[in-house]
Amino acid sequence: MNMKMLKAAVAGLVLSLSSFVNASLITVNSLDTSNNGQRGIMFDVMTGTSAVNLAEISTFFYNATSTYELYFIEGGLSGNESNAGAWTLHDSITGFTGYGEGATATWSFKNLYLNSNTTYGLYFTNTSGGGIHYNDSVTLNELVGGDQNLSVYAGLGRSYAFGNQYNSRALAGSLSYNLTQVPEPSTLAIFALSFMGLAARRLKKK
């Protein structure tokens, strides 16, 4: 095998494995109707035996253009509902427009890694001029959706930021994630380059 053929083979391997890493998102549904709303919603999710990369939320964002933020906390929101310093701002989006209660809109945020068998608190909120429609016909911490990898629980409505609290509110919509057992594309690329280097040395010796 000459060097040109070797490079083509390794490139094909990296691309095929990378596409597997970035496989189609898995969606978990929560409640499908909303009957209330506030600037933000705060709730727990719990992972199963596999770690996941949380990637999208689809919900009934207000029919307005605004900036939205995503905060998270490992261990869940209990006891930290109003402790802003305990939460980490993970991502934000500006100029985002929802469709009101008539249809869901999707925010594809920066992947949020969630370790296996762990509870996390999530807080989706907007900074001004908008909000999120949710469902208040639930009990606090009630399981409202999920699958074997990610469970979604009822939580709280919150004004911005970490403001007034409205108990027993649930996400109306869905969350999407990727499983994370396969190495990231960058890791695969490093492996491929190392492999090419070793192969090139062997070719030179012949």
N, C-alpha and C positions, 0 to 999 in steps of 0.2 A: 504494500500500500504506500503510495507516495504522499508527500506532505499535503498537496491540494485535496486529495481524497480524504485524508485524515481530518483536515479542518472542516470539510463539509459534513463528515459523519458526526463530529463532536458538536457542531452547530445545530444539527438536526436533533441530537439528543437533548441539548439544553432547551431548545424551543419546545420540544414535546413535553418534557418534564415541567417546564415553566407554565405551559398551558394547563397542565394538570393541577398545579398549585393554585392557579387562578380559576378554578372550575366554577361552574354556575353557583350563584348564591343559593343557600337554603333559607326558605322563609318560614317563620313561625307566626301564626296568626293570634292576635288577641281578640278582644271584642270587636264586632263589626259595625256598631252604631255608637253615636255620641249624643249626649243630651245636656252637656254643660261645657264650661270652658274657663280657662285662666291663662295667664302669661306662660306658665310652664307646668310640667308634670314630672313627678319624682316617684320612682318605683324600683323594686328589686327584680333582678333576674338571677337565676342559679344555673350553673353549667352542670353537665353530666360528667361522664368519665373521659370525655375528650375536651381539650382546650378549643376555643373558637376565636375567630376574628370577627367581631361585630362590625358591620359595614354600612347598613342602611336602616332608616326608619321611614315607614310610610304611614301617615296619619292625617287627620283632618286639621291641618294648619289653617289659621284664620285667613280670610280673603283680604290680605294686606301684604305689603312688602316690608320686610324687616330683617334684622340680624338675629340669628339663632345661635345658641351655644349648647354644647354638650359637656356636662360634668359627670365624674364617676367617683365612686369610693369603694374600695375593697372591704368586704365584710358586711355590706348592706347599709341601709339608711337608718336603721333603728338607733336612736340615741344621738344621731348626727344630722337630723333633719334641718336644724337651724345653725349648725356649726360650719359656716362657709369655709373656714380655714382647713377643715378636714377633707374637703373635696378638691379634686384636680380638674381644671379646665382642660378638656381633651381636644376640642375642635370648635370652630365657629364658621358661620357662613353669612355673608352680607348680600343684600339685594334678593333675598329669597321670598317668593310669593306663593302663598297657598291658595286653595280653591274653596275654603269655607267648608260647611258641613255637607256640601253636595258631592265632593269627591276628595280622595286622598292625594296628597303630594308626597314625593319621595326626596329625602335628603341623603345623598351618598357621602358620608363623612369619612375622615381618615380612619383606617382600620383600628379598632380598639381590641387589644388582646385580652381575653378573659381566660384565666387558668382553669383547669378542670376541677370539678367538685368544689366550687367556690361560689359564694353569694356576692353580688355586686349591686350597689345602688347606682341608678342612672338618673340624671336630671336634665331633661330637655327643656329649654326656656328661650324666650326672646327678650331683647333689650328694650324695645319700644314698638308701638304701633301694630302689634300682632298678638298671637297667642296660639294655643292648641285646644281644640275641642276634644273632650274626653267623655268617659262614661262614669256616672256617679251611682249607678244601681248595683253597687258591689260592697263587699266587706273588706276592710283593711287586711292586707296580706293574703287575700283570696287568690288561688291559682286561676288565672284567666286565659292562659294559652301556653303553647310551647310544644316541644317534642322531646325525644330522648337526650338531646344535647343541650337544650336551652329552655328553661321554664320562666314564665313571665307572671308576676304577681301584682295585685292591686296596691296602689300607693296613695300619693297625695297630690292635690293641686297646689301650686305655689305661685305667688306673685313674684316679680323680679326684684332683686335677686335674693333668694333665700328669705323671702318676705312672708306675707300672710299665708297661713297653712289651712288647707281645706281637706279634711280627712276622707278616706275611702273613695279614691278616684282611680280609674283604670285606663290604660292606653286603649284607644280605639284605632285599630290598624294592625300593623305588623312590624317585626324586626327581621333583618336578614343577616346571615353570617356565612363565613367559610370555615371549614375544619382546618386544623393547622398541623397535622401529623407530618406532612411532606416538607422537606427543606425549602426555604425561600429561594427565588430565582438567583439572587446574588450569591448564595452559597453554592448553587449549582454551577454558576459561571466560574467561581474560583476553582472548583473541582475540575471543570473542563479545561481551564488554562493549565493547571498542574499536569493533567493527563497529557495535554498536547506537548508540554515541555519535555516530559519523560519520553514520549514517543519520538520527538525530534532528536533527542540524544541517541536513541537506538538507531534511528535512520542514518545519522552521521557516522556511527561506528561501522556500518555495513559498507 
